[in-house]
Amino acid sequence: MHVRKGDTVVVLSGGDKGKDGKILSADPNSGKLIIEGISMAKRHKKPRKQGEPGGIIKIETPIYASKVMRVCPKCNKPTRHAVQGTGKDKVRVCKKCSAEI
């Protein structure tokens, strides 16, 4: 996948287009991501234990990784990345400003 857990991304299409957030989890097998504050859904939760609150809660739902683009921490713009180096010395580099990601 072109993004990892902890990366900041911006959504390119869909209802949350233009919003950005941090990746909470990534599943390479399904190609989906859970992003903080993006693709929120409401779930009805019943209290299971005494003192546990119930009600309607909001949770993040997965979206496809192809709908997001990484944001460079230096130039603060959505960008693709290049991989430089070989072996264990590989690093991701911003295509726009050449800063290490």
PyMOL CGO cylinders between C-alpha atoms (Angstrom):
from pymol import cmd
from pymol.cgo import CYLINDER

trace = [
    CYLINDER, 0.00, 0.00, 0.00, 1.14, 3.57, -0.63, 0.3, 1, 1, 1, 1, 1, 1,
    CYLINDER, 1.14, 3.57, -0.63, 0.20, 4.73, 2.89, 0.3, 1, 1, 1, 1, 1, 1,
    CYLINDER, 0.20, 4.73, 2.89, 0.89, 3.40, 6.38, 0.3, 1, 1, 1, 1, 1, 1,
    CYLINDER, 0.89, 3.40, 6.38, -0.54, 3.65, 9.88, 0.3, 1, 1, 1, 1, 1, 1,
    CYLINDER, -0.54, 3.65, 9.88, 0.21, 7.09, 11.32, 0.3, 1, 1, 1, 1, 1, 1,
    CYLINDER, 0.21, 7.09, 11.32, 0.39, 8.89, 7.95, 0.3, 1, 1, 1, 1, 1, 1,
    CYLINDER, 0.39, 8.89, 7.95, -1.68, 12.04, 7.42, 0.3, 1, 1, 1, 1, 1, 1,
    CYLINDER, -1.68, 12.04, 7.42, -3.86, 11.77, 4.33, 0.3, 1, 1, 1, 1, 1, 1,
    CYLINDER, -3.86, 11.77, 4.33, -6.45, 13.81, 2.43, 0.3, 1, 1, 1, 1, 1, 1,
    CYLINDER, -6.45, 13.81, 2.43, -9.59, 12.24, 0.92, 0.3, 1, 1, 1, 1, 1, 1,
    CYLINDER, -9.59, 12.24, 0.92, -9.81, 12.62, -2.87, 0.3, 1, 1, 1, 1, 1, 1,
    CYLINDER, -9.81, 12.62, -2.87, -13.40, 11.49, -3.55, 0.3, 1, 1, 1, 1, 1, 1,
    CYLINDER, -13.40, 11.49, -3.55, -16.68, 10.69, -1.86, 0.3, 1, 1, 1, 1, 1, 1,
    CYLINDER, -16.68, 10.69, -1.86, -18.72, 12.42, 0.79, 0.3, 1, 1, 1, 1, 1, 1,
    CYLINDER, -18.72, 12.42, 0.79, -15.68, 13.43, 2.83, 0.3, 1, 1, 1, 1, 1, 1,
    CYLINDER, -15.68, 13.43, 2.83, -13.76, 14.87, -0.14, 0.3, 1, 1, 1, 1, 1, 1,
    CYLINDER, -13.76, 14.87, -0.14, -11.14, 17.42, 0.93, 0.3, 1, 1, 1, 1, 1, 1,
    CYLINDER, -11.14, 17.42, 0.93, -11.01, 16.37, 4.58, 0.3, 1, 1, 1, 1, 1, 1,
    CYLINDER, -11.01, 16.37, 4.58, -7.78, 15.19, 6.11, 0.3, 1, 1, 1, 1, 1, 1,
    CYLINDER, -7.78, 15.19, 6.11, -6.94, 12.92, 9.02, 0.3, 1, 1, 1, 1, 1, 1,
    CYLINDER, -6.94, 12.92, 9.02, -4.48, 10.47, 10.53, 0.3, 1, 1, 1, 1, 1, 1,
    CYLINDER, -4.48, 10.47, 10.53, -4.60, 6.76, 9.62, 0.3, 1, 1, 1, 1, 1, 1,
    CYLINDER, -4.60, 6.76, 9.62, -5.60, 4.69, 12.65, 0.3, 1, 1, 1, 1, 1, 1,
    CYLINDER, -5.60, 4.69, 12.65, -5.33, 1.28, 10.96, 0.3, 1, 1, 1, 1, 1, 1,
    CYLINDER, -5.33, 1.28, 10.96, -4.54, -0.14, 7.54, 0.3, 1, 1, 1, 1, 1, 1,
    CYLINDER, -4.54, -0.14, 7.54, -5.53, -3.53, 6.09, 0.3, 1, 1, 1, 1, 1, 1,
    CYLINDER, -5.53, -3.53, 6.09, -3.41, -4.40, 3.04, 0.3, 1, 1, 1, 1, 1, 1,
    CYLINDER, -3.41, -4.40, 3.04, -5.41, -7.56, 2.27, 0.3, 1, 1, 1, 1, 1, 1,
    CYLINDER, -5.41, -7.56, 2.27, -8.67, -5.66, 1.69, 0.3, 1, 1, 1, 1, 1, 1,
    CYLINDER, -8.67, -5.66, 1.69, -6.99, -2.39, 0.66, 0.3, 1, 1, 1, 1, 1, 1,
    CYLINDER, -6.99, -2.39, 0.66, -8.94, -0.38, 3.23, 0.3, 1, 1, 1, 1, 1, 1,
    CYLINDER, -8.94, -0.38, 3.23, -8.05, 2.22, 5.85, 0.3, 1, 1, 1, 1, 1, 1,
    CYLINDER, -8.05, 2.22, 5.85, -9.66, 3.62, 8.97, 0.3, 1, 1, 1, 1, 1, 1,
    CYLINDER, -9.66, 3.62, 8.97, -8.97, 7.35, 9.22, 0.3, 1, 1, 1, 1, 1, 1,
    CYLINDER, -8.97, 7.35, 9.22, -9.57, 9.51, 12.28, 0.3, 1, 1, 1, 1, 1, 1,
    CYLINDER, -9.57, 9.51, 12.28, -12.77, 11.59, 11.83, 0.3, 1, 1, 1, 1, 1, 1,
    CYLINDER, -12.77, 11.59, 11.83, -13.48, 10.38, 8.27, 0.3, 1, 1, 1, 1, 1, 1,
    CYLINDER, -13.48, 10.38, 8.27, -16.43, 8.27, 7.09, 0.3, 1, 1, 1, 1, 1, 1,
    CYLINDER, -16.43, 8.27, 7.09, -18.30, 8.44, 10.39, 0.3, 1, 1, 1, 1, 1, 1,
    CYLINDER, -18.30, 8.44, 10.39, -21.28, 6.14, 10.99, 0.3, 1, 1, 1, 1, 1, 1,
    CYLINDER, -21.28, 6.14, 10.99, -23.77, 6.05, 13.84, 0.3, 1, 1, 1, 1, 1, 1,
    CYLINDER, -23.77, 6.05, 13.84, -24.25, 2.83, 15.80, 0.3, 1, 1, 1, 1, 1, 1,
    CYLINDER, -24.25, 2.83, 15.80, -26.86, 2.08, 18.43, 0.3, 1, 1, 1, 1, 1, 1,
    CYLINDER, -26.86, 2.08, 18.43, -25.14, 0.69, 21.52, 0.3, 1, 1, 1, 1, 1, 1,
    CYLINDER, -25.14, 0.69, 21.52, -26.96, -1.11, 24.30, 0.3, 1, 1, 1, 1, 1, 1,
    CYLINDER, -26.96, -1.11, 24.30, -25.44, -0.99, 27.77, 0.3, 1, 1, 1, 1, 1, 1,
    CYLINDER, -25.44, -0.99, 27.77, -24.12, -4.46, 28.68, 0.3, 1, 1, 1, 1, 1, 1,
    CYLINDER, -24.12, -4.46, 28.68, -22.83, -3.88, 32.22, 0.3, 1, 1, 1, 1, 1, 1,
    CYLINDER, -22.83, -3.88, 32.22, -24.16, -1.88, 35.11, 0.3, 1, 1, 1, 1, 1, 1,
    CYLINDER, -24.16, -1.88, 35.11, -22.94, 1.69, 34.85, 0.3, 1, 1, 1, 1, 1, 1,
    CYLINDER, -22.94, 1.69, 34.85, -21.98, 1.38, 31.16, 0.3, 1, 1, 1, 1, 1, 1,
    CYLINDER, -21.98, 1.38, 31.16, -23.62, 4.08, 29.06, 0.3, 1, 1, 1, 1, 1, 1,
    CYLINDER, -23.62, 4.08, 29.06, -25.77, 3.22, 26.07, 0.3, 1, 1, 1, 1, 1, 1,
    CYLINDER, -25.77, 3.22, 26.07, -27.04, 5.34, 23.20, 0.3, 1, 1, 1, 1, 1, 1,
    CYLINDER, -27.04, 5.34, 23.20, -25.99, 6.34, 19.72, 0.3, 1, 1, 1, 1, 1, 1,
    CYLINDER, -25.99, 6.34, 19.72, -22.23, 6.44, 19.17, 0.3, 1, 1, 1, 1, 1, 1,
    CYLINDER, -22.23, 6.44, 19.17, -20.19, 7.54, 16.16, 0.3, 1, 1, 1, 1, 1, 1,
    CYLINDER, -20.19, 7.54, 16.16, -17.42, 5.31, 14.79, 0.3, 1, 1, 1, 1, 1, 1,
    CYLINDER, -17.42, 5.31, 14.79, -15.09, 5.48, 11.80, 0.3, 1, 1, 1, 1, 1, 1,
    CYLINDER, -15.09, 5.48, 11.80, -15.82, 3.05, 8.96, 0.3, 1, 1, 1, 1, 1, 1,
    CYLINDER, -15.82, 3.05, 8.96, -13.21, 1.78, 6.48, 0.3, 1, 1, 1, 1, 1, 1,
    CYLINDER, -13.21, 1.78, 6.48, -12.60, 3.45, 3.10, 0.3, 1, 1, 1, 1, 1, 1,
    CYLINDER, -12.60, 3.45, 3.10, -10.50, 2.28, 0.16, 0.3, 1, 1, 1, 1, 1, 1,
    CYLINDER, -10.50, 2.28, 0.16, -6.84, 3.34, 0.12, 0.3, 1, 1, 1, 1, 1, 1,
    CYLINDER, -6.84, 3.34, 0.12, -7.16, 4.45, -3.52, 0.3, 1, 1, 1, 1, 1, 1,
    CYLINDER, -7.16, 4.45, -3.52, -9.41, 7.31, -2.38, 0.3, 1, 1, 1, 1, 1, 1,
    CYLINDER, -9.41, 7.31, -2.38, -6.71, 9.00, -0.30, 0.3, 1, 1, 1, 1, 1, 1,
    CYLINDER, -6.71, 9.00, -0.30, -3.39, 10.75, -0.94, 0.3, 1, 1, 1, 1, 1, 1,
    CYLINDER, -3.39, 10.75, -0.94, -0.53, 11.28, 1.49, 0.3, 1, 1, 1, 1, 1, 1,
    CYLINDER, -0.53, 11.28, 1.49, 0.13, 14.80, 2.80, 0.3, 1, 1, 1, 1, 1, 1,
    CYLINDER, 0.13, 14.80, 2.80, 3.78, 15.87, 2.96, 0.3, 1, 1, 1, 1, 1, 1,
    CYLINDER, 3.78, 15.87, 2.96, 4.66, 17.14, 6.46, 0.3, 1, 1, 1, 1, 1, 1,
    CYLINDER, 4.66, 17.14, 6.46, 7.06, 19.79, 5.07, 0.3, 1, 1, 1, 1, 1, 1,
    CYLINDER, 7.06, 19.79, 5.07, 5.12, 21.38, 2.18, 0.3, 1, 1, 1, 1, 1, 1,
    CYLINDER, 5.12, 21.38, 2.18, 1.71, 20.42, 3.66, 0.3, 1, 1, 1, 1, 1, 1,
    CYLINDER, 1.71, 20.42, 3.66, 0.33, 19.42, 0.23, 0.3, 1, 1, 1, 1, 1, 1,
    CYLINDER, 0.33, 19.42, 0.23, -1.10, 16.12, -1.05, 0.3, 1, 1, 1, 1, 1, 1,
    CYLINDER, -1.10, 16.12, -1.05, 1.68, 14.33, -2.88, 0.3, 1, 1, 1, 1, 1, 1,
    CYLINDER, 1.68, 14.33, -2.88, 2.90, 11.04, -4.25, 0.3, 1, 1, 1, 1, 1, 1,
    CYLINDER, 2.90, 11.04, -4.25, 6.11, 9.66, -2.86, 0.3, 1, 1, 1, 1, 1, 1,
    CYLINDER, 6.11, 9.66, -2.86, 9.26, 8.17, -4.34, 0.3, 1, 1, 1, 1, 1, 1,
    CYLINDER, 9.26, 8.17, -4.34, 11.41, 5.51, -2.71, 0.3, 1, 1, 1, 1, 1, 1,
    CYLINDER, 11.41, 5.51, -2.71, 15.13, 6.23, -2.54, 0.3, 1, 1, 1, 1, 1, 1,
    CYLINDER, 15.13, 6.23, -2.54, 17.91, 3.99, -1.31, 0.3, 1, 1, 1, 1, 1, 1,
    CYLINDER, 17.91, 3.99, -1.31, 18.41, 0.26, -1.31, 0.3, 1, 1, 1, 1, 1, 1,
    CYLINDER, 18.41, 0.26, -1.31, 17.95, -2.57, 1.17, 0.3, 1, 1, 1, 1, 1, 1,
    CYLINDER, 17.95, -2.57, 1.17, 17.27, -1.37, 4.71, 0.3, 1, 1, 1, 1, 1, 1,
    CYLINDER, 17.27, -1.37, 4.71, 18.17, 2.22, 3.79, 0.3, 1, 1, 1, 1, 1, 1,
    CYLINDER, 18.17, 2.22, 3.79, 14.96, 2.83, 1.81, 0.3, 1, 1, 1, 1, 1, 1,
    CYLINDER, 14.96, 2.83, 1.81, 13.18, 6.09, 2.60, 0.3, 1, 1, 1, 1, 1, 1,
    CYLINDER, 13.18, 6.09, 2.60, 10.03, 7.72, 1.22, 0.3, 1, 1, 1, 1, 1, 1,
    CYLINDER, 10.03, 7.72, 1.22, 10.61, 11.11, -0.41, 0.3, 1, 1, 1, 1, 1, 1,
    CYLINDER, 10.61, 11.11, -0.41, 8.05, 13.78, -1.42, 0.3, 1, 1, 1, 1, 1, 1,
    CYLINDER, 8.05, 13.78, -1.42, 7.82, 14.25, -5.21, 0.3, 1, 1, 1, 1, 1, 1,
    CYLINDER, 7.82, 14.25, -5.21, 7.09, 17.99, -4.86, 0.3, 1, 1, 1, 1, 1, 1,
    CYLINDER, 7.09, 17.99, -4.86, 9.65, 19.24, -2.33, 0.3, 1, 1, 1, 1, 1, 1,
    CYLINDER, 9.65, 19.24, -2.33, 12.07, 16.24, -2.12, 0.3, 1, 1, 1, 1, 1, 1,
    CYLINDER, 12.07, 16.24, -2.12, 11.72, 16.13, 1.69, 0.3, 1, 1, 1, 1, 1, 1,
    CYLINDER, 11.72, 16.13, 1.69, 12.01, 12.82, 3.52, 0.3, 1, 1, 1, 1, 1, 1,
    CYLINDER, 12.01, 12.82, 3.52, 8.63, 11.55, 4.66, 0.3, 1, 1, 1, 1, 1, 1,
]
cmd.load_cgo(trace, "trace")
